[in-house]
């Protein structure tokens, strides 16, 4: 098998100096200014009504000193009492580091590898598997049709639980669950206004206002509005985003709280990049196209929007028991007319002629779809008193019903545009005429589950956590002809009474040291068919984990996890079958067993000193797979994350400096098309450095500067889909607090 290594320069000395300064600077500052006066810190926001108590940290995770509802078993657990690896990104971290999207947040999460297919389809992996389980306030939010990059302006924090999460999600992969917690109203009037500007004509405004409706705050509201525009390093690409959140919350007496609200996100980018760029020339050498390369004319679009109306109620029945219910109604739509750069036919990969620059032909694809999703989750949580000990129990039911409607368009196969020279092409291409045929496909997916979880305090230091979910999942597709009449029902799938168990144990060795072990399972239906046009059975995933969680001095925590994540019956493209050979035009798949990620996470995080926060995280995840299968292989075996921030004292008290370094080992990709056939491709290890600084002029005014990819590294964001990562980007944000 031919092997290629992609060149990637490594600025060793510059990197070493920058990283060293982040760690040495706080210590030097403590020595030189230990007795100087301190300036008042910025006025804090009104406190949230939350049971979470955390260190005032600005790094990826936080240490929880209080209890909160756990994102994997819905029990009142501290971080040290949870037998899984948990990471949390707080609102303060997002503000300090200018993390305006969940994509930016995920890049700083321990053990998470970020990638992308193209501009509108980010990818996240952990422990060898893709992360698709996204929730908002514990309710499902991911959609293949209308999913978009979440704007963090709407959220108070982002939780991530690594491993399988079958109890609360029902279906999914054994990678991780991401739960976005919305901002909630507070009892006092206040708010912030952020105005940002940056490279590539980046402009963003965030207005976040809390308004009590009654004088005592028993009825209160909060509104967030965040418009954003930005060009890109890609030629012709332009983002146009809008995010909105409105929430009203009320106390119906001392024991009952209700909340209703609506959130909306819209993105209407121009010239979005779809698919990959050529990696090779026709002679087999690397094409090395500029990072700005795009095969999208200015008339291409990929518009997506979604809106969610939500309501919740929480009632304290007595001192021991609470009832909670959440209801979401989400609608979304997508409209796109995009182009992909192929070779002579849509089945051929493009390769560049070094002499002429030819070799890429554009093909156009229109799409329009709408989606409606209704979700309900209700549960009873409380305490049991048995055997002289207090135990925790949660019992609940959840249901989600999703209808996706996709319109059929007249074929655009006759439209093609040959790019004469990719090096000089200015994006000009005639716009194809597209029209709907009147036919459509409606896909209905419904999932209902009963779940229960419990923590049994067997002895003073030993707790046993048990849980299970019983899930029924169905899917079918209704096909309508050009007259709008029902022409048939296809793609029927049903999974009955599938049980997803949860088992964990936590042992308190000392008051500050706990050992744990857990095993969780999950299943994932697959919308693929084999060569005989028979639907594939669900993939089955599991996560086994043992670890230690230790609280050190100075509010510093040390976490260690050793894990094995596995998925069987996983669908991969059948390389022995002809592409697009099934009756509906799709490509046959087959299943493989034993796809496995094994490794460990080590994380040191928290406060070294009152104004100095530190994070050091090392992850090893070795993914085993069949080399001949076309599985995603963009998994580094090693990942190292170093983060530090420091607030000065005395006259420099208004100044805060910080940085975050991510290093990962080489990437590998198999079966990459080349002129000589499919080859194995690697990319060398790479460091990515982010820097940020802020200055508080007064309690009400702050300026934040942020730089991502500060070393301006040129790298592949994805080896299977050849697209570059974002070059150096910088922004400035001015905040007014009132």
N, C-alpha and C positions, 0 to 999 in steps of 0.2 A: 504494500500500500504506500502510495506517495505521501510524503509529509511536508508541510509548509509551516514556517514560523513567521508570524507577522512582526515586523520590526516595531519596537516601541522604545524610544530613548528614555533614559532614566537619569534625571538630574540629581545625582547623589548628594553633592555638597549642598546645593540650595535647599533640598528637602531636609537634610539633617539639621541645618541651621534653623530653619523655620520650626521644625518639630521640637528641637531642644529649647528654643526660646519659649515655647508655650509651657513647658514644664519647669524651667529654671526661673523664669520671670517672676512668678508669684513668690517663690522663696526669697529671691533678692529683694523684692518689694517689702516683704515682711521685715527683713533685716534693716533696711534703710529708712523705713517710715513706720515704725511700730508704735510711736507715741503721738503722732500728729492727730489733729482734730478730724472728726468725721462729719461728712455732710449727710443731711437727711436723704434717705433713699426715696425713690419715686413713690407717690401715693398709691397704695394698693387698691385694687378693685374691691368692691363690696364682696364679702364672703359668700361663696356658693353654699346652698343648702345641700351638703353632701356629708357622707360619713367617712370620706377619705381624709387622712392626715398624712402629709408627705414632707420630706425634707425640701427645703427651698433650693432645689437643684436645677441646673440648666443643661443637664446631659440626658442621654437617651432614655435611661430608666430612672425610676425613683424608688426609694425605699418606703414602703407603706408601714406607718406606725399605728394606724388605726385599722378598722376592718371595713371591707366593702364587699359588695356582691361579686363573687368570682365569675369571670367571663366563661369558664368552662363547665362549672357544675352548679352555679347559682346558689352558693352557700356563703355565709358571712365569714370569709377567710382573710387573714393577713397574708402578705406575700410569703412569709416564712412558713405558713401553714398550708400552702398550696403545693401539691406534689407534681408540679409541672413548672417549666421555665416561663416566666412572665416578664414582659417589658411594658413600660408605660412612658409615653411622651406627654408632657404637661403643656398647658397653655403658655406658661412662661418660657419654656424651651422654644416653642414655635415662634414666639415674639422675639426672643433674644437672637435666634439663629436665622430669622427670616424664612422659616419653613412654611411657605404659603400653600403647599399642596401636600396631599398624603404621599405622593411620590417622593417628595423631599424628606418627609418624615421617615418613610421606609428605608431610605438610604442610611439613616443613622441608627436603625434598629439592630440589635445584636443578632448575628447569625443570618441576616437577610441579605440575599444577593438580588440586586435590581437589574433589570434588562428591559428590552422593548422589542416589539415587532416593528413599530413605526411610530409616527408622532402621536397617534391617537390610541395606541394599544400598549400600555406599559405592562411589564411582567415582573413578578416578584416570586422568589424561590426561598425556601429554607429547608434544610435537612434533605435536599435532593428533590423536592416536589414543589410544583407551582402553587401559589396561594391564591385561591379564588373565593374563600369564605370571608366576605366583607359584611359587616353588620353596622347599623346605626341604632344606638340605644338598645342593643341586643336583638334587633329585628333584621331579617335578611334584606340586603340592599343590592347585591351584585346582579347584574343583568348582562347577558351576552349581546343584547340588542342596543341598549341605551346606556350601558355603563360608561362612565367618564371619570376623568381624574377628579377626585374629591377636593374641594377647596376648604382648607383648614379654618377659614374665617368663621365657619359655622359651628366649630367644635371646641369643647373645653379640654379634651384630652383624647389620646388614641391609645387603646390597649391592644396588646398582642400576646396571645397564648400559643406557644409552640407545641406542635403535636396534634394528634387527632382530637376532634371536639364533637363527637357524635351525639352527645346528650342534648345539646342545645341547637345544633345545626341540622341534625338528621343526616343529610347527605353532604359529601365534600371529599377533600383529599386529606391525607394525614400530615399536612405541612404545618398550618397555623390558622388561627382565627384572628381577624382584625376587627375590633369593635370601636366605632367612632361615637363618642359621647357628646351629644349636642350641648350647646350653651343653654343655660336656664336663667329665668328671671331671678333677681334678688329684690330685697325689700326696700332698697334705697335707690334714689335717682343717681345716675352717673353714666359714664360711657367714655369711649375713645374714638378718635378719628385718626386714621393712618393715611398718609399720602406718600406713595413710593414712585421712584423713577430709576431706570437702569439701562443697561446695554440693550441694543436692538430695539430701541423705541419702546421700552417697557414702562407702562404707566398703570398704576393700581391705586385704588382708594378703598378703604374699609371704614364704614361707619357702624359702630356697635353701641347701642343706646339701651339703657335699662330704665323703664318708666313704671313706678308703682301707681296703680289705678286707684287704690284706696289709701287713706292717710297712714294706716298702720301696716300697709304692705301685704295685707291678707289676699288681695288680688293684685297681681303684678304682671308686667309684660316686658318683653325684650325683643329688639329688632336689630338685624344685621344685614347690611347691604354691601356687596363687594364686586364692583365692576373692574375688569382688567383687560388691557390690550397689550399685545407684544408681538414684534416681529421675531425673527429667528436667525440662527446661523444657516439654516436651509434657505435657499433662494426662493423668494416669492411667498414663503409661508408666513401667515399672520394669524395670531390667536385673537379671539374676541369672546371673552367669558363674562358671565354674570352669575353671582350667587346671592341668594336671599334666604333669610330665616325670620319668622315671626312666631312668637310663643306667648301665650297667656296662661298663667298658672294661678290657682286659687285654693285657699284653705276652706274646706266645707266643715268647719268645726275643728276641734283639737286633734282628731284622729284620722281625718280624710283629706286628701289632696288630689286635685284633678288638674290636668294640663291638656291644652289643645294648641295646635300650631300647624304651620305650613312652611315647607322649605322647597326651594327651587334652584336648579342649576342649569345653565345653558352655555353651550360652546359652539360657535359657528366659525370654525377656522377656514381661511382661504388657502388654497394650494397645499392641502395636507399631504404628507408623504405616506404612501401605502406600499408596503413590501420593501424589498431590498434593493441595493445598488450592486453593480457588477464587481466581483472580487478579482476576477482574472482577465488578462488579455487573451486573445486567441492563441498566442504562442505559449500559454501556460504561466507566464510571469504575472506578478501582482499588478493590478491596474492602478492602485494608489490614487484613486480619485479624490478630489478635495472634499473636506467635511461639509461643504455647502451644497454638494451634489443633490439635486432633486429632479425627478422625472414627472413632476406635477405642473401642468400649465396653470396659469392664474385663475382660470374659470372652474377648476376643480373645487369641490366642497365636501365636507363631512360633518354635517350639522347634527347635534344631539342635544336633547333637553329632557329633563325629568322633573316632576314635582310630586311631593309627598305631603298629604294631609295626615296628621297623626293625633292621637288622643291617648291619654293614660289616666289611670286612677290607682291610688294607693290608700288602703284602709288598714289602720292598726286595730285589729280585733281586740286584743288585750296585750298584756305585757309580753307575752310569748309569741303571738301569732300575727302575721300580716298577710293581707291579700293584695295582689297587684295584677293589673291587666293592661295590655298595650294593644292598640289597633292602628294599623297603617293602611293607607290607600295611595298607591303610587301609579302615576301614568307617565309614560315616556314615549318619545318618538325619535327616529333618526332618518335623515335624508342625505344621500350622498351621490355624487358623481365623481368617481376617482379613476386614476389611471395607474397602470402597473407597467414597468419596463421589463419585457420579456425578450427572448431571442426571436428567431424567424416565426415561431408559433408560440401560443401560450403554454405549450408543454416544454419549451426549450429555455434553458437558462441563458442569460445574455453574457456574451464575452466581447471585449472591445478590441477592434483592430487598431494596433498601435500606430500604424501609418496614417489612417484616415479618421479614426475616432468613431467609426460606425460600429453597429452591432446591437443596438437597442431599438426595439419597436414598441410603441405604446399601444395598449389596449384599454378600452374604457369599460367601466362597470357601474351602472346605476343601481341604487337600492333605496327602498323606502319601507319602513316598518314602524309599527306602533305596539305598545305593550301596556298592559294593565295588571297590577299585582295587588292583592289584598292579603294582609297578614294579621293574624291574631295570636297573642301569647298571653296566657293567664296562669297564675300559679299561687300556691299557698305555701308560705315559708314560716317556720317557727321552731320551737324547742320542745324536745321530749325529755322527761325526767324519769330515767330508768336506772335501777341498780345503784341509786344514790349519786348518779352523775347526770350531767346535762348534755344532751345530744342535739344536733341540728338536722332538720329535715325539710326538703322542698319537694313538692309534687305539683306538676303542671301539665298543660296541654298547649300545643301550638299547631297552627295550620296556615299554609300559604297556598294561594291559588293564583297562577300566572297565565295570562292569555297573550300570546304574541301573534300579531298579524303582519304578514309580509306580502307586499304587492309584487306581481309579476310584470316585468318590462319586456318590450319587444327586443329581440336579439340585437346586440351591438357588435356582433362578430365581424360584420362587414367594415366596421370602422377600425382603422389602424393608422398609425403615423410613425414613419421611419425617421429616427433622429440621425441626420447626416453626420454630425460630429458632436459627441457628448461634451467635448471640451469647450466648444464655442456656442452650444445651443442656448438660446435666450428664453426658452419656455414657450415659444410660439407653436401653436398647433390648432387646427380648426376644431371647434366644439361640436361634438356629435349631437344629432337630434335623437332624443329619447322620448318614449311614450309608453304608458301603461297599457297592458292588454285587457285589463278588467279582471283577470284571474288573480287569485291570492291563495295563500296557505295560512290557516289559523292553527297554532300549536297551543294546546292546553296542558299545563303541568300542575299537578296538585300533590301536596305533601301534608300529611297529618301525623302527628306524633304525640304519644303520652310519655312523660319522663318523670323520673324521681331520682333524687340524690340525697345522701345522708352522710353526716360525720358522726362516727361512734367513738366516744372517748372511753377506750377500753381500760386504760389506766391513766394516771396523772401525766406521764410523758408520752403515751402512745395513743394515736388516733388512727382509725380505719375509715377510709372514704369509699363509699360504694354508690353505684348509680347505674341506671339503664334507661334506654329509650326504645320504644317499639314504634316503628315507622311504617306507614303505608304510602307508597309513591306511585303515581300513575302519570302517563303521558300519552297523548294521541294528537294526530295532525289531521285536520279537516281540509280537504282540497276543494276549491271552488273554480269553476270554469269561467270563460270570458263573459258569459251572460250573468254571472253571479250565482248560478245554481250549484248546489252541493254535488260534486262529482265523485266523492269517495272519502273514506277515512283510512289513513295509513299510519305507519310508525307507531303502532300501539305497543306500549310497554307498561308493565305493572310489577311492582315489588311489594309483596304482602308481608306484614308482621315481621319485618327485619329488625333484629335486636342489636343495639349498639351498647356494649357494656363499658363500665368505668370502674376501675379498682385502683385505690391508692392507699399508701400508709405513710404516716409522718411520725417520727420519733424524736422528741426533744432530748438531745444528749445533755445539753446544758441550757440555761435560760437564753443564751445567745447563739446556740448551735443546734440545728435540726438536720436530721437525715431523712430522706424520703425515697419512695419508689412508687411507680405507677404504670398501669397498662391501660390503654384506651384503643377503641376501635371505631371505624367509620366505613361507610360504603358510598359509592358514587356511581349512579346510573350513567351509561355512555350512549350517546346518540350516534352510534356507528353500526355498520352491518358488515357481515363477512362476505366472502365471494359467492355464497349461496343466497345472499340478500336476507339473512337471518340476523335479527338484532343481537348485539353482544350483551352478555350478562354484566351486571355491575362490577366495577373494580372494588376490591376490599382492601382497606388500609388499616394499619395499626401502628401504635407508637409505644415502645417500652422505654422507661427512663428511670435512672437512679441518680441521686444527687445529694449535695450538701448546701445549706444556706446558713451563713454565719454573719452576725453583726459584730463588726470590729469597733475599735475606739474611734472617736471623732466622727460619728455618724457615717461610717464607711462600711459597706457590705461586700462580702465575698460570696459568689454563687458558683457552684460547679454542677454540671449536668452531663451524664453519659447516656447516650440514647441510641436506639435502633428503630428506624422508621421504615416500614415495609408496605408495598402495595402489590397485590396479585391481580391477575386477570386484567391487566392494564392494556388499553387499546393502542396499537401502533399501526402505521400504514403497512399494508401487505405489499412488500416490494416485489413479490412474485406475480402479482395481479396487475392487469392493465389499469392505468389511471382513468377515472371517470367512466368505469365500465358497468356500474350498477344501473338498474332501470331508471332511477331518478337522476342519473348523471353524476352521482357521487363516487368516491373512490373506496374500494374495499379495505377493511381493516382486519386485523387479527389481534389476539391477546397474547401477552407474555406474563410469566410469573417471576417473582423474585427480584423485582426492582427494589433496591434497598439503599437507604442512607444510614451510615453508621458513623458515630463520632462523639465529640464532646464540645461543650461550651464552658469557658471559664470567664467570669466577669467580676471585676473589682470596680465598684462605683459608689460615689457619695462624696462627702465632704472630707477633705484633708485638713482644712482649717475653715473657720467660719465663712470666709469670703473666697475660698478656693475649692472648686469642684473638680473631680477627676473621674475619668472612665478609662479602663483598660479591659478590652474584651478580645478573647482569642477563641475562634471556632474552627474545629476540624470536622468536615463532613465528607466522607468517602462514599461516592455513589457507585454501585455495581449495576451493570446492565449488560445486555447482549450487544456486542460491538456492531453486529450486522443490522440491528434494528435502528430505525430512524427516530430515536428518542431525543428529547431535548438533552443536550449534553453541556450546556453552558454553566457548569457547576465548578467553581474553584474548590479545591480540597481544603485550602487554608484561607482564613480571613482574620485580619487583625484590625482592631479599631482602637484609636487613641483619641481621647477627647479631654480638653481642659479649658476652664474659664476662670477668670479672676477679677474681682472688684477691688480696686485700689482703696487706700485709706487717706486720710488727711485732705490736702488740697486737691488730690486726684481722686477723691471719693466718687465723683460723677462718672469716672471712666471704668468701663468693663471691657476686657479683651478675652477672646476665646478662639478656639480652633478645633477642628475635627478631621482626623486622618483615617482613611480607610485603605488598607492594603489587602490585596488578594493574590493568591497564587495563580498560575497559568490556567487558561481556559482551554477546553478541548471540544471539537465538533467533529462528528463522523458523517460520512456520506455526503459531503459538501460537493455540489456539481463543479466540475472543472472541464476544460477541453479534452483531457485525457481520461475522463470518467470520474467517478466519485472518489474523493480523497479525504484524508484526515488532516484537519487544520488546528493549529494551536495559536494562542496569543500569550505573550510573556506576562509575567506578573506586573501589576501596576499599582502605584499609589495615587490616591485622589485626596486633595487637601482643600478643606473649606475653612475660611477665616471670617470672623465677625468682630465688630467693636461697636460700643454705644457710649453716648455721652448724655447725661441728664443735666440740661440747662437749669431747670427748676423741678419742683415736684410734678409739674404739669406738662413739661415739654422734654422730649427725648429725640435724639437722632441716632439711628442705627445704620451702620455700613456692613455689607455682607458680600463675600466673594466665594463663589463655588468653583471647583476645579482651578484653584489659584495658581497651580503650576502649569495650567493650560496644556494638559496631556491630551494627545491624540490617541484615541483607542476605539476599539469596536465595542459597542454596547451589546451586541448579540452576534455570535458567530454563525448560527444557522440562518438568521435573517441579517444579512450584512448591512448594518447601519452604524454610524458613528455615534459616540456619546457626545454630550454637550461640551463645547469648549468653555474657556473661562467666561463666567458671567458675574457681573457686579451690580449692586443696587444700593440705593439709599432710601431710608424710610424715616419720615418725620411724624412723630406721634404727639397728639394733644390729648390729655386726659382731663375730664371734667366731672 
